[in-house]
Amino acid sequence: MMTIEMQKTTRPTMRAIAYTGAGGREVVSVVEEPIPTPGPGEVLIRVAAAGINRADLVQRAGNYPMPPGAPEGPGLEVSGTIEETGAGVDDWEFGTSVCALLIGGGYAEYVVVPAGQIVTVPDGVSLTDAAGLPEVAATCWSNLVMQAGVKSGEWVLVHGGTGGVGSFALQLLAALGARPLATAGSAEKVELCLEMGAEAAFNHREEDFVERVKDVTGGRGVDVILDVVGAKYLEKNVEALARGGRMVVIGLQSGAAGTLPLNRLMGKNGWVTGTLLRPRPVEEKSEIMRQVQEIVWPLVSAGKIRTTTDSTFSLDRALEAQDRFEEADRTGKILLVTNDHE
């Protein structure tokens, strides 16, 4: 069971989830701490829900060095309403429904966010479900479009097509006119990838995705790969690339050290890059969110990209929520909901 730790303060308090150290389930606690005060250029959000991401569990294990100035608590995205604004913030009003990209601290009843990392909730999306959008939308848009430059008609392979990032990426790519392919871990998940817009999907437990990519693309290969697996797939990814192909590594589920066949990559005039969203400067993340608001949200509102929520848990059930996140049959986002919004 999680314990509740009390802290004395003259400012009103809130409940939040904290890690008491690095480790497993035993380091997760519910704490009571002061409601943060927004500084210049910041906004205080009263949280309705927070999205759970793999980075939260990597941080819990002590394998994700925190960027300077980041809150110690987990949580990279929230939805909620504007509660208070700091100096210099004139474009957000009290009570506005928003969602936001964070550097941390989202598992809480209130959170402070740079104003540029806040966007309105897309039309047709509930305030709770909106908590699962900022991180995945920013990740997919910044890596597929801003980094890899995906164009209409290009073949794109998405590993982990039914995860939070994967399912959003497939829908975004289809909406942009690209030709998405996906890997998944079961026949049921393959079918779900096809429903999300993949032209073909491959069960990586039973098929060689390189051979299947070559079959589907007529031997050409894919123009872009979005990879959450890391080390184990480096060599195969290079084999699956077309000439001039681009590989973007955004996750290390199979580890950080692998073999990259540079001669094969050079022979294809290809490139590989790795990115993280969390440590980027506020200015970069603000520009990403501006583009998400302008270009991606209309696709969501039009129903071309559907939000996918697997399940919701109350804030004090954060352990159960993280356990569910790691289960193999999970599809879509896991959300923590504050008591006021259950």
N, C-alpha and C positions, 0 to 999 in steps of 0.2 A: 504494500500500500504506500501511496505517496504521502509525505508528511507536509504539514502546513507550518511554515516558519514565519514568525511575526517580526516586523521591523518598526521601530518607533520613528515617527516623522510628524512634522507640523502640516504637511500637505496631505490632502485626501489620498487614500490608498486604493490600490486595485489588486486583483489577483493576477498572477502570471505564472508561467512555467519556467523553471530554472534548472540548469544542470549543476549539480554540486561538485562535479569533477568529470573526469573522463572514464567511461566504462559502459556498462549495460543498463538494464532497466532500473537498477538500484540508484542511479545518479539523478533520476528525474523527480523533481519536487514541485509542489504548488507553494508559491511564496506570496506574501503580501508586501508590496513595496509602493513607494510614492508614485502617483500619477505623474508622468514626465511633463515638463514644461517646454513648449515649442520655442526654439530660438529664432533668430532672424532667418527668414526664408523657409521656415518649417511650419508644419501643420500638425495639430493633435487630432487623431482619429479615434472616435469611440468604436471599438472593434465589434463587428457583428460575427464575423467568422475569419478563420485563418487557414491557409492551405498548408498541407504537410508535403515536404519534398525530401528527396534522398539526402540532400545536403544537411538536413536537420539530424539525420541518423549518423552521418559521417562526422558531424560536429560532436555529437554525443559520445562517439567512440574516441574522440581526441585526435582525429585525423584530418581536421579542417582548420588550419590556422586562421584565426579571426582577423579581418582587416582592421587597421588602426581606427579607433573610434566607434567600433561596432558594439551594440549591446551584447551582453553575455548570453542572453536568452535566445532560444531558437525561434525560427519563423521568418520566412522571406516574402510573404504576401498576405494581405488582409483585404477584407471589405468592411465597410462601416459608414459612419456619418461624420462630417466635419464637426468637431467640438470646439476648437480654438485655433487661432492663427497667430503666428509670430510676426515680428516687425517686417515690413516690406512685402507681405503677402496680401494682395488685393483682389485676386481672382478666384478665391474660394470663399463661399458663404456658409455660415453655421447651418447645420442640418442637411447639407447636400450629401446625397448617396454617392459614394466613391469606392474605388478599389486602388490598391497601391503596391508598388514594388519596394521591398525593404532591404536593408543590409543585415537585419536581425531583429529579434525582440517581438515578433508577431504573435507568439502564443501568449496573449495578454488581453486584458479588457480595454486598454488604451495603448496607443503607440504614436511616437513622433516620427514624421516622415518629411524629407525635403519636398517642397511643393511641386517641383518638376516631375517627381516620380508618382504623382497622383493622377488618375484619370477617372472620368465618370463611368458609371456602370452602363454597359451596353443595353440598348433597348431590348426588351424581351427576356432579359436575364434577371433572376431573382437576386436580391442583395446577398443572400447566403452563397449561392452558386458562384457569384462573381469573385469570391475569395480564391477560387481555383484558377483564375484566368491570368493575373499579371505576370507571374513567373514563367508560365509556359508560353504565353504570347510573346513576351519579351525575348525569351530564349529562342523560340522558333524564328521570329522575324529577324532578330539581330544576326543569327548564324546562317540561316538559309538565304536571306535576301541581302542584308547589309554586308555580310562577310563573304559568303560563297557566290553571291550574285545570280541566284537561280532565275532562269528565264523561262517563259512559256515554251512548251514543247520539249524541255530537257528531262531526261530520265534522272530520278532521284531515289536513292535507296535509304530508307529509314529503318534503323535497327530498333527493336523493341516497339513495334507499331501499335501496341495496345496500352502502353504506359501513358502517363499524363502528357509528356512531351510528344511521344510518338503519335498518339491519336490526334492531337492538335495539329502536328506537322503534316500528317496525311491530308487532313481536311484543308489546311491552308494551301498546300501544294496543288491540290485538285482545283481549288478556287482560283488560283493564279494561272491555271492552264498548263502546269507542269505534269509530268507522268510519274506519279509516285509508285514505288515498290516498297515492300516491307518484309522484315523477318519477325517471327513470333514463335512462342514455345509450345503451341498445341494446335490441333485442328480447329478447335473452337475459336481460338484467338486469330488464326488465319482468316476465318470467316468474318470476324469482327473488323479486321484490317480492310477487307474488301468493302464492307459496309461504310467504312470511314473514307473511302475514296481511292484506295490502292488499286492499281490496274492488275497487280498480281502480288501474292504474298507467299512466303516460304516458311515451313516449319523447320527451324534450324536444328531441332533434335533428330530429324529424320532425313533432311535433304542438305546437300551442299549448296549454299546460297550462291556461290560463285558460278557454278554450273547453271543454276536456274536463272541467274541474271543474264548470263550469256545467251541462254535459250530465248528468253523473253525479248531481249534487245537485238536479236539477230547477230550475236557475236560481238556487238559493238561495246557493251559495257555501259556503266552509268556515268552521268556527268558530275553528280554530287552524291556524297555519302554523309549522312548525319549519324554519328556513332556515339552511343552511350556505353559501349562495352569496353573499349580500350585495348589493352595489351594483346589479348587473345586473337583479336580480329585484324590487327595491323597488316599482316601479310596477305590475308584473304581480301581485305579491302582494296589493297593496291591491285590485286589481280582483277577485281571486279570493276575498276575504274576504266572509263574510256580515255582516249587520248585527250589531254587537256583537262582531265577530271580533277575535282577538288574534294578533299576529305576534311570534314570538320569534326574533331573529337571533343565531345562535351561531357563525357562521363568515363569512369574507370571501374566499371563493375567487375571486370576480370583482372584488375591490377594495373599498375602504372608502368611496368617495365616489359617491353616486348621487342620483337625484331622488325625493323622497318627496312624492306629491301630497296635501298636507295637507287640501285641500278635500274630496277623495274619502274620505279617512280619517275626517274629522270628520262627513261626511254619513252614514257608516255607523256612527257612534258606536263606532269601533274604536280600538285602540291598538297601538303597536309598541314593543318594548323590545329591548335587546341585553344579553347577559350573557356573562361569563367565569367559569369555575369556579376556575381556578388562583389568582387574587389574593384570593379570599374569605377571611375570617378563619377560623382553626381552628375556632372555635365553630360557624360556619355549616356548614362542611364536615363536622364531626362530627355535626351534626343530620341532614344529608342522608344520611350513611352509616348512621346509626341507623335511619332510615326505610327505606333500601335493604335493610338486614339484616332488618328486621321484615316488610316488605311485598313487596319485589321478589324476594328470595331464595326464598321459598316457590314463586313462580311459575316460577323457574328449576328448582328441584328437582322440580316437578311436570311438567316438560317443556313448559310453555306458552311458555317463552322458551328457545331453544337457543343455546348458545355456537357461534360460527362462527369458526374459525381457518383463515386462508388458508394460512399457512406459518410455519415456525419456522427461526431461524438462531442459531448460536452467538454469544456476546458479541463475539468478535473479527471477526465478519462483519456488524457493525452497518451498515457502508456498503451492503452488498448488501441488507440488510433494509430500509433506508430507500429504496433504489432500487426495490425491489419494492413498497413502499407507494405509490409514485407511478405505478405502471403501471396502465393503464386497465382491464385485465381482472381486477384484484384484487377479491376478495369476502371480507369478513370481516377478522379481525385478523391483524396480523403480530407475531410474538413473538420476543424474544431470550431464549435459554436459556443459563444458566450451565453450565460444563463438568460440574459434579457432577450435572446433571439432564438431560444430553443422552441 
